[in-house]
Amino acid sequence: MYCVCKEHVELAIDKFVDEYEDAPDLVNLAETRFTGWTPPERCEWCDAPAAILVV
């Protein structure tokens, strides 16, 4: 699972596919709320705001 900015979505997809050998689901963090989990505010690979959850 990766929380990334829009610039790093392709990198996160590639890493997910390499690790799990399956296509991930993409979740827009601006449109989705979670009850038991708070997503990180920043991208895993840079300091930009996290926008997409790759899971």
mmJSON file of the N, C-alpha and C atoms, coordinates in Angstrom:
{"data_MODEL":{"atom_site":{
"group_PDB":["ATOM","ATOM","ATOM","ATOM","ATOM","ATOM","ATOM","ATOM","ATOM","ATOM","ATOM","ATOM","ATOM","ATOM","ATOM","ATOM","ATOM","ATOM","ATOM","ATOM","ATOM","ATOM","ATOM","ATOM","ATOM","ATOM","ATOM","ATOM","ATOM","ATOM","ATOM","ATOM","ATOM","ATOM","ATOM","ATOM","ATOM","ATOM","ATOM","ATOM","ATOM","ATOM","ATOM","ATOM","ATOM","ATOM","ATOM","ATOM","ATOM","ATOM","ATOM","ATOM","ATOM","ATOM","ATOM","ATOM","ATOM","ATOM","ATOM","ATOM","ATOM","ATOM","ATOM","ATOM","ATOM","ATOM","ATOM","ATOM","ATOM","ATOM","ATOM","ATOM","ATOM","ATOM","ATOM","ATOM","ATOM","ATOM","ATOM","ATOM","ATOM","ATOM","ATOM","ATOM","ATOM","ATOM","ATOM","ATOM","ATOM","ATOM","ATOM","ATOM","ATOM","ATOM","ATOM","ATOM","ATOM","ATOM","ATOM","ATOM","ATOM","ATOM","ATOM","ATOM","ATOM","ATOM","ATOM","ATOM","ATOM","ATOM","ATOM","ATOM","ATOM","ATOM","ATOM","ATOM","ATOM","ATOM","ATOM","ATOM","ATOM","ATOM","ATOM","ATOM","ATOM","ATOM","ATOM","ATOM","ATOM","ATOM","ATOM","ATOM","ATOM","ATOM","ATOM","ATOM","ATOM","ATOM","ATOM","ATOM","ATOM","ATOM","ATOM","ATOM","ATOM","ATOM","ATOM","ATOM","ATOM","ATOM","ATOM","ATOM","ATOM","ATOM","ATOM","ATOM","ATOM","ATOM","ATOM","ATOM","ATOM","ATOM","ATOM","ATOM","ATOM"],
"id":[1,2,3,4,5,6,7,8,9,10,11,12,13,14,15,16,17,18,19,20,21,22,23,24,25,26,27,28,29,30,31,32,33,34,35,36,37,38,39,40,41,42,43,44,45,46,47,48,49,50,51,52,53,54,55,56,57,58,59,60,61,62,63,64,65,66,67,68,69,70,71,72,73,74,75,76,77,78,79,80,81,82,83,84,85,86,87,88,89,90,91,92,93,94,95,96,97,98,99,100,101,102,103,104,105,106,107,108,109,110,111,112,113,114,115,116,117,118,119,120,121,122,123,124,125,126,127,128,129,130,131,132,133,134,135,136,137,138,139,140,141,142,143,144,145,146,147,148,149,150,151,152,153,154,155,156,157,158,159,160,161,162,163,164,165],
"type_symbol":["N","C","C","N","C","C","N","C","C","N","C","C","N","C","C","N","C","C","N","C","C","N","C","C","N","C","C","N","C","C","N","C","C","N","C","C","N","C","C","N","C","C","N","C","C","N","C","C","N","C","C","N","C","C","N","C","C","N","C","C","N","C","C","N","C","C","N","C","C","N","C","C","N","C","C","N","C","C","N","C","C","N","C","C","N","C","C","N","C","C","N","C","C","N","C","C","N","C","C","N","C","C","N","C","C","N","C","C","N","C","C","N","C","C","N","C","C","N","C","C","N","C","C","N","C","C","N","C","C","N","C","C","N","C","C","N","C","C","N","C","C","N","C","C","N","C","C","N","C","C","N","C","C","N","C","C","N","C","C","N","C","C","N","C","C"],
"label_atom_id":["N","CA","C","N","CA","C","N","CA","C","N","CA","C","N","CA","C","N","CA","C","N","CA","C","N","CA","C","N","CA","C","N","CA","C","N","CA","C","N","CA","C","N","CA","C","N","CA","C","N","CA","C","N","CA","C","N","CA","C","N","CA","C","N","CA","C","N","CA","C","N","CA","C","N","CA","C","N","CA","C","N","CA","C","N","CA","C","N","CA","C","N","CA","C","N","CA","C","N","CA","C","N","CA","C","N","CA","C","N","CA","C","N","CA","C","N","CA","C","N","CA","C","N","CA","C","N","CA","C","N","CA","C","N","CA","C","N","CA","C","N","CA","C","N","CA","C","N","CA","C","N","CA","C","N","CA","C","N","CA","C","N","CA","C","N","CA","C","N","CA","C","N","CA","C","N","CA","C","N","CA","C","N","CA","C","N","CA","C","N","CA","C"],
"label_alt_id":[null,null,null,null,null,null,null,null,null,null,null,null,null,null,null,null,null,null,null,null,null,null,null,null,null,null,null,null,null,null,null,null,null,null,null,null,null,null,null,null,null,null,null,null,null,null,null,null,null,null,null,null,null,null,null,null,null,null,null,null,null,null,null,null,null,null,null,null,null,null,null,null,null,null,null,null,null,null,null,null,null,null,null,null,null,null,null,null,null,null,null,null,null,null,null,null,null,null,null,null,null,null,null,null,null,null,null,null,null,null,null,null,null,null,null,null,null,null,null,null,null,null,null,null,null,null,null,null,null,null,null,null,null,null,null,null,null,null,null,null,null,null,null,null,null,null,null,null,null,null,null,null,null,null,null,null,null,null,null,null,null,null,null,null,null],
"label_comp_id":["MET","MET","MET","TYR","TYR","TYR","CYS","CYS","CYS","VAL","VAL","VAL","CYS","CYS","CYS","LYS","LYS","LYS","GLU","GLU","GLU","HIS","HIS","HIS","VAL","VAL","VAL","GLU","GLU","GLU","LEU","LEU","LEU","ALA","ALA","ALA","ILE","ILE","ILE","ASP","ASP","ASP","LYS","LYS","LYS","PHE","PHE","PHE","VAL","VAL","VAL","ASP","ASP","ASP","GLU","GLU","GLU","TYR","TYR","TYR","GLU","GLU","GLU","ASP","ASP","ASP","ALA","ALA","ALA","PRO","PRO","PRO","ASP","ASP","ASP","LEU","LEU","LEU","VAL","VAL","VAL","ASN","ASN","ASN","LEU","LEU","LEU","ALA","ALA","ALA","GLU","GLU","GLU","THR","THR","THR","ARG","ARG","ARG","PHE","PHE","PHE","THR","THR","THR","GLY","GLY","GLY","TRP","TRP","TRP","THR","THR","THR","PRO","PRO","PRO","PRO","PRO","PRO","GLU","GLU","GLU","ARG","ARG","ARG","CYS","CYS","CYS","GLU","GLU","GLU","TRP","TRP","TRP","CYS","CYS","CYS","ASP","ASP","ASP","ALA","ALA","ALA","PRO","PRO","PRO","ALA","ALA","ALA","ALA","ALA","ALA","ILE","ILE","ILE","LEU","LEU","LEU","VAL","VAL","VAL","VAL","VAL","VAL"],
"label_asym_id":["A","A","A","A","A","A","A","A","A","A","A","A","A","A","A","A","A","A","A","A","A","A","A","A","A","A","A","A","A","A","A","A","A","A","A","A","A","A","A","A","A","A","A","A","A","A","A","A","A","A","A","A","A","A","A","A","A","A","A","A","A","A","A","A","A","A","A","A","A","A","A","A","A","A","A","A","A","A","A","A","A","A","A","A","A","A","A","A","A","A","A","A","A","A","A","A","A","A","A","A","A","A","A","A","A","A","A","A","A","A","A","A","A","A","A","A","A","A","A","A","A","A","A","A","A","A","A","A","A","A","A","A","A","A","A","A","A","A","A","A","A","A","A","A","A","A","A","A","A","A","A","A","A","A","A","A","A","A","A","A","A","A","A","A","A"],
"label_entity_id":["1","1","1","1","1","1","1","1","1","1","1","1","1","1","1","1","1","1","1","1","1","1","1","1","1","1","1","1","1","1","1","1","1","1","1","1","1","1","1","1","1","1","1","1","1","1","1","1","1","1","1","1","1","1","1","1","1","1","1","1","1","1","1","1","1","1","1","1","1","1","1","1","1","1","1","1","1","1","1","1","1","1","1","1","1","1","1","1","1","1","1","1","1","1","1","1","1","1","1","1","1","1","1","1","1","1","1","1","1","1","1","1","1","1","1","1","1","1","1","1","1","1","1","1","1","1","1","1","1","1","1","1","1","1","1","1","1","1","1","1","1","1","1","1","1","1","1","1","1","1","1","1","1","1","1","1","1","1","1","1","1","1","1","1","1"],
"label_seq_id":[1,1,1,2,2,2,3,3,3,4,4,4,5,5,5,6,6,6,7,7,7,8,8,8,9,9,9,10,10,10,11,11,11,12,12,12,13,13,13,14,14,14,15,15,15,16,16,16,17,17,17,18,18,18,19,19,19,20,20,20,21,21,21,22,22,22,23,23,23,24,24,24,25,25,25,26,26,26,27,27,27,28,28,28,29,29,29,30,30,30,31,31,31,32,32,32,33,33,33,34,34,34,35,35,35,36,36,36,37,37,37,38,38,38,39,39,39,40,40,40,41,41,41,42,42,42,43,43,43,44,44,44,45,45,45,46,46,46,47,47,47,48,48,48,49,49,49,50,50,50,51,51,51,52,52,52,53,53,53,54,54,54,55,55,55],
"pdbx_PDB_ins_code":[null,null,null,null,null,null,null,null,null,null,null,null,null,null,null,null,null,null,null,null,null,null,null,null,null,null,null,null,null,null,null,null,null,null,null,null,null,null,null,null,null,null,null,null,null,null,null,null,null,null,null,null,null,null,null,null,null,null,null,null,null,null,null,null,null,null,null,null,null,null,null,null,null,null,null,null,null,null,null,null,null,null,null,null,null,null,null,null,null,null,null,null,null,null,null,null,null,null,null,null,null,null,null,null,null,null,null,null,null,null,null,null,null,null,null,null,null,null,null,null,null,null,null,null,null,null,null,null,null,null,null,null,null,null,null,null,null,null,null,null,null,null,null,null,null,null,null,null,null,null,null,null,null,null,null,null,null,null,null,null,null,null,null,null,null],
"Cartn_x":[0.849,0.0,0.902,0.594,1.38,0.448,0.794,0.1,1.047,0.647,1.569,0.892,1.722,1.225,0.936,0.311,-0.042,1.202,2.295,3.533,4.13,3.919,4.536,3.588,2.419,1.461,2.045,2.686,3.253,4.308,5.16,6.182,5.538,4.507,3.817,3.141,2.528,1.893,2.946,4.074,5.148,5.655,5.872,6.358,5.324,4.048,2.981,2.941,2.984,2.933,4.158,5.332,6.543,6.423,5.836,5.754,4.637,3.457,2.287,1.876,2.489,2.184,0.698,0.093,-1.32,-1.509,-2.55,-2.834,-3.453,-3.036,-3.593,-4.899,-5.584,-6.715,-6.185,-6.725,-6.336,-7.506,-7.244,-8.276,-7.886,-8.792,-8.56,-8.775,-7.736,-7.826,-8.681,-8.863,-9.699,-11.182,-11.536,-12.94,-13.35,-12.408,-12.685,-12.331,-13.174,-12.926,-12.858,-11.988,-11.802,-12.18,-12.824,-13.257,-12.165,-11.345,-10.354,-8.925,-8.704,-7.343,-7.261,-6.205,-5.95,-4.769,-4.972,-3.863,-2.802,-1.561,-0.506,-0.785,-0.294,-0.514,0.445,1.596,2.639,2.912,3.36,3.758,4.903,4.938,6.008,7.36,7.387,8.649,9.047,8.197,8.551,7.718,7.82,7.125,5.784,5.339,4.052,2.907,1.731,0.576,0.195,-0.123,-0.579,-1.962,-2.16,-3.423,-4.057,-3.239,-3.725,-3.237,-4.146,-3.804,-3.725,-2.583,-2.384,-2.408,-3.446,-3.635,-4.124],
"Cartn_y":[-1.158,0.0,1.231,2.158,3.386,4.591,5.628,6.916,7.87,8.319,9.1,10.326,11.25,12.402,11.947,12.818,12.446,12.195,12.841,12.67,11.273,10.648,9.358,8.169,8.357,7.26,6.128,6.457,5.401,4.589,5.249,4.551,3.606,4.078,3.247,2.044,2.26,1.146,0.119,0.572,-0.346,-1.154,-0.493,-1.2,-2.197,-1.813,-2.707,-3.953,-3.766,-4.893,-5.79,-5.192,-5.982,-6.835,-6.253,-6.952,-7.99,-7.639,-8.517,-9.238,-8.889,-9.489,-9.407,-8.286,-8.031,-6.531,-6.133,-4.712,-4.138,-2.944,-2.345,-1.607,-1.296,-0.376,1.002,2.04,3.41,4.12,4.77,5.456,6.93,7.806,9.237,9.639,10.106,10.436,11.668,12.521,13.712,13.362,12.227,11.839,10.715,10.154,8.982,9.261,8.825,8.942,7.538,7.368,6.078,6.218,5.204,5.29,4.877,3.901,3.392,3.696,4.577,4.84,6.256,6.955,8.296,8.213,8.541,8.464,9.515,9.238,10.233,11.487,12.592,13.854,14.04,13.385,13.581,12.311,12.497,11.404,10.612,9.315,8.468,8.768,9.405,9.628,11.095,12.003,13.424,14.155,15.448,16.225,16.782,16.375,16.841,16.177,16.803,16.189,14.847,13.871,12.567,12.737,12.212,12.367,11.039,9.991,8.694,7.587,6.684,5.475,4.349,3.699,2.563,1.319,0.498,-0.667,-1.874],
"Cartn_z":[0.0,0.0,0.0,-0.882,-0.995,-1.025,-0.301,-0.382,-1.073,-2.251,-3.073,-3.677,-4.156,-4.904,-6.332,-7.096,-8.47,-9.324,-9.012,-9.779,-9.608,-8.465,-8.183,-8.306,-8.904,-9.054,-9.902,-11.008,-11.871,-11.141,-10.378,-9.605,-8.59,-7.904,-6.918,-7.577,-8.734,-9.464,-9.852,-10.396,-10.793,-9.599,-8.477,-7.287,-6.781,-6.806,-6.365,-7.246,-8.551,-9.485,-9.308,-9.124,-8.898,-7.631,-6.595,-5.309,-5.267,-5.783,-5.642,-6.928,-8.038,-9.338,-9.674,-9.329,-9.59,-9.741,-10.436,-10.614,-9.335,-8.941,-7.725,-7.994,-6.914,-6.973,-6.604,-7.244,-6.949,-6.288,-5.164,-4.41,-4.296,-4.696,-4.588,-3.132,-2.475,-1.057,-0.792,-1.776,-1.602,-1.582,-2.174,-2.289,-1.338,-0.601,0.22,1.676,2.582,4.023,4.614,5.587,6.244,7.708,8.268,9.662,10.643,10.298,11.241,10.877,9.913,9.443,8.916,9.256,8.737,7.778,6.508,5.556,5.857,5.498,5.694,4.868,5.336,4.629,3.468,3.505,2.497,1.706,0.487,-0.407,0.223,-0.066,0.461,-0.158,-1.342,-2.03,-2.154,-1.742,-1.767,-0.722,-0.677,0.346,-0.143,-1.306,-1.852,-1.094,-1.105,-0.439,-1.079,-0.245,-0.75,-1.368,-2.567,-3.278,-3.648,-3.798,-4.284,-3.347,-3.023,-2.281,-3.293,-3.377,-4.272,-3.4,-3.617,-2.744,-3.53],
"occupancy":[1.0,1.0,1.0,1.0,1.0,1.0,1.0,1.0,1.0,1.0,1.0,1.0,1.0,1.0,1.0,1.0,1.0,1.0,1.0,1.0,1.0,1.0,1.0,1.0,1.0,1.0,1.0,1.0,1.0,1.0,1.0,1.0,1.0,1.0,1.0,1.0,1.0,1.0,1.0,1.0,1.0,1.0,1.0,1.0,1.0,1.0,1.0,1.0,1.0,1.0,1.0,1.0,1.0,1.0,1.0,1.0,1.0,1.0,1.0,1.0,1.0,1.0,1.0,1.0,1.0,1.0,1.0,1.0,1.0,1.0,1.0,1.0,1.0,1.0,1.0,1.0,1.0,1.0,1.0,1.0,1.0,1.0,1.0,1.0,1.0,1.0,1.0,1.0,1.0,1.0,1.0,1.0,1.0,1.0,1.0,1.0,1.0,1.0,1.0,1.0,1.0,1.0,1.0,1.0,1.0,1.0,1.0,1.0,1.0,1.0,1.0,1.0,1.0,1.0,1.0,1.0,1.0,1.0,1.0,1.0,1.0,1.0,1.0,1.0,1.0,1.0,1.0,1.0,1.0,1.0,1.0,1.0,1.0,1.0,1.0,1.0,1.0,1.0,1.0,1.0,1.0,1.0,1.0,1.0,1.0,1.0,1.0,1.0,1.0,1.0,1.0,1.0,1.0,1.0,1.0,1.0,1.0,1.0,1.0,1.0,1.0,1.0,1.0,1.0,1.0],
"B_iso_or_equiv":[0.0,0.0,0.0,0.0,0.0,0.0,0.0,0.0,0.0,0.0,0.0,0.0,0.0,0.0,0.0,0.0,0.0,0.0,0.0,0.0,0.0,0.0,0.0,0.0,0.0,0.0,0.0,0.0,0.0,0.0,0.0,0.0,0.0,0.0,0.0,0.0,0.0,0.0,0.0,0.0,0.0,0.0,0.0,0.0,0.0,0.0,0.0,0.0,0.0,0.0,0.0,0.0,0.0,0.0,0.0,0.0,0.0,0.0,0.0,0.0,0.0,0.0,0.0,0.0,0.0,0.0,0.0,0.0,0.0,0.0,0.0,0.0,0.0,0.0,0.0,0.0,0.0,0.0,0.0,0.0,0.0,0.0,0.0,0.0,0.0,0.0,0.0,0.0,0.0,0.0,0.0,0.0,0.0,0.0,0.0,0.0,0.0,0.0,0.0,0.0,0.0,0.0,0.0,0.0,0.0,0.0,0.0,0.0,0.0,0.0,0.0,0.0,0.0,0.0,0.0,0.0,0.0,0.0,0.0,0.0,0.0,0.0,0.0,0.0,0.0,0.0,0.0,0.0,0.0,0.0,0.0,0.0,0.0,0.0,0.0,0.0,0.0,0.0,0.0,0.0,0.0,0.0,0.0,0.0,0.0,0.0,0.0,0.0,0.0,0.0,0.0,0.0,0.0,0.0,0.0,0.0,0.0,0.0,0.0,0.0,0.0,0.0,0.0,0.0,0.0],
"pdbx_formal_charge":[null,null,null,null,null,null,null,null,null,null,null,null,null,null,null,null,null,null,null,null,null,null,null,null,null,null,null,null,null,null,null,null,null,null,null,null,null,null,null,null,null,null,null,null,null,null,null,null,null,null,null,null,null,null,null,null,null,null,null,null,null,null,null,null,null,null,null,null,null,null,null,null,null,null,null,null,null,null,null,null,null,null,null,null,null,null,null,null,null,null,null,null,null,null,null,null,null,null,null,null,null,null,null,null,null,null,null,null,null,null,null,null,null,null,null,null,null,null,null,null,null,null,null,null,null,null,null,null,null,null,null,null,null,null,null,null,null,null,null,null,null,null,null,null,null,null,null,null,null,null,null,null,null,null,null,null,null,null,null,null,null,null,null,null,null],
"auth_seq_id":[1,1,1,2,2,2,3,3,3,4,4,4,5,5,5,6,6,6,7,7,7,8,8,8,9,9,9,10,10,10,11,11,11,12,12,12,13,13,13,14,14,14,15,15,15,16,16,16,17,17,17,18,18,18,19,19,19,20,20,20,21,21,21,22,22,22,23,23,23,24,24,24,25,25,25,26,26,26,27,27,27,28,28,28,29,29,29,30,30,30,31,31,31,32,32,32,33,33,33,34,34,34,35,35,35,36,36,36,37,37,37,38,38,38,39,39,39,40,40,40,41,41,41,42,42,42,43,43,43,44,44,44,45,45,45,46,46,46,47,47,47,48,48,48,49,49,49,50,50,50,51,51,51,52,52,52,53,53,53,54,54,54,55,55,55],
"auth_comp_id":["MET","MET","MET","TYR","TYR","TYR","CYS","CYS","CYS","VAL","VAL","VAL","CYS","CYS","CYS","LYS","LYS","LYS","GLU","GLU","GLU","HIS","HIS","HIS","VAL","VAL","VAL","GLU","GLU","GLU","LEU","LEU","LEU","ALA","ALA","ALA","ILE","ILE","ILE","ASP","ASP","ASP","LYS","LYS","LYS","PHE","PHE","PHE","VAL","VAL","VAL","ASP","ASP","ASP","GLU","GLU","GLU","TYR","TYR","TYR","GLU","GLU","GLU","ASP","ASP","ASP","ALA","ALA","ALA","PRO","PRO","PRO","ASP","ASP","ASP","LEU","LEU","LEU","VAL","VAL","VAL","ASN","ASN","ASN","LEU","LEU","LEU","ALA","ALA","ALA","GLU","GLU","GLU","THR","THR","THR","ARG","ARG","ARG","PHE","PHE","PHE","THR","THR","THR","GLY","GLY","GLY","TRP","TRP","TRP","THR","THR","THR","PRO","PRO","PRO","PRO","PRO","PRO","GLU","GLU","GLU","ARG","ARG","ARG","CYS","CYS","CYS","GLU","GLU","GLU","TRP","TRP","TRP","CYS","CYS","CYS","ASP","ASP","ASP","ALA","ALA","ALA","PRO","PRO","PRO","ALA","ALA","ALA","ALA","ALA","ALA","ILE","ILE","ILE","LEU","LEU","LEU","VAL","VAL","VAL","VAL","VAL","VAL"],
"auth_asym_id":["A","A","A","A","A","A","A","A","A","A","A","A","A","A","A","A","A","A","A","A","A","A","A","A","A","A","A","A","A","A","A","A","A","A","A","A","A","A","A","A","A","A","A","A","A","A","A","A","A","A","A","A","A","A","A","A","A","A","A","A","A","A","A","A","A","A","A","A","A","A","A","A","A","A","A","A","A","A","A","A","A","A","A","A","A","A","A","A","A","A","A","A","A","A","A","A","A","A","A","A","A","A","A","A","A","A","A","A","A","A","A","A","A","A","A","A","A","A","A","A","A","A","A","A","A","A","A","A","A","A","A","A","A","A","A","A","A","A","A","A","A","A","A","A","A","A","A","A","A","A","A","A","A","A","A","A","A","A","A","A","A","A","A","A","A"],
"auth_atom_id":["N","CA","C","N","CA","C","N","CA","C","N","CA","C","N","CA","C","N","CA","C","N","CA","C","N","CA","C","N","CA","C","N","CA","C","N","CA","C","N","CA","C","N","CA","C","N","CA","C","N","CA","C","N","CA","C","N","CA","C","N","CA","C","N","CA","C","N","CA","C","N","CA","C","N","CA","C","N","CA","C","N","CA","C","N","CA","C","N","CA","C","N","CA","C","N","CA","C","N","CA","C","N","CA","C","N","CA","C","N","CA","C","N","CA","C","N","CA","C","N","CA","C","N","CA","C","N","CA","C","N","CA","C","N","CA","C","N","CA","C","N","CA","C","N","CA","C","N","CA","C","N","CA","C","N","CA","C","N","CA","C","N","CA","C","N","CA","C","N","CA","C","N","CA","C","N","CA","C","N","CA","C","N","CA","C","N","CA","C","N","CA","C"],
"pdbx_PDB_model_num":[1,1,1,1,1,1,1,1,1,1,1,1,1,1,1,1,1,1,1,1,1,1,1,1,1,1,1,1,1,1,1,1,1,1,1,1,1,1,1,1,1,1,1,1,1,1,1,1,1,1,1,1,1,1,1,1,1,1,1,1,1,1,1,1,1,1,1,1,1,1,1,1,1,1,1,1,1,1,1,1,1,1,1,1,1,1,1,1,1,1,1,1,1,1,1,1,1,1,1,1,1,1,1,1,1,1,1,1,1,1,1,1,1,1,1,1,1,1,1,1,1,1,1,1,1,1,1,1,1,1,1,1,1,1,1,1,1,1,1,1,1,1,1,1,1,1,1,1,1,1,1,1,1,1,1,1,1,1,1,1,1,1,1,1,1]
}}}
